[in-house]
Amino acid sequence: AYLDDRRADIAQMREALETGLFERVAQLGHNMSGTAGIYGMTELGELAHGLELAARSADRGLSASLISRMERYLGRVILSSVS
């Protein structure tokens, strides 16, 4: 349920961003960046790394945009062999 877990991370990212917890957003982005690579999801990893950097700079607009892009990416991905 890797994808389900990442979708839950997206919800946590949005919540943390809404409350101004940029360090939490950065942490979640960092974690997702690392795990995405394990599953060969280069695009997701790059978006997540960008989110980590944007959150560390407290850039709310860019962080929100990257979270939305990550959510769209996860909506397109189907992994039948990942659990």
Salt bridges, closest charged atoms under 4 A:
ASP4 OD1 - ARG7 NH1 3.57
ASP9 OD2 - ARG6 NE 2.82
GLU23 OE2 - ARG56 NH1 2.95
GLU43 OE1 - ARG76 NH2 3.37
GLU52 OE1 - HIS30 ND1 3.34
GLU52 OE1 - HIS49 ND1 3.81
GLU52 OE2 - ARG56 NH2 3.27
GLU71 OE1 - ARG14 NH2 2.54
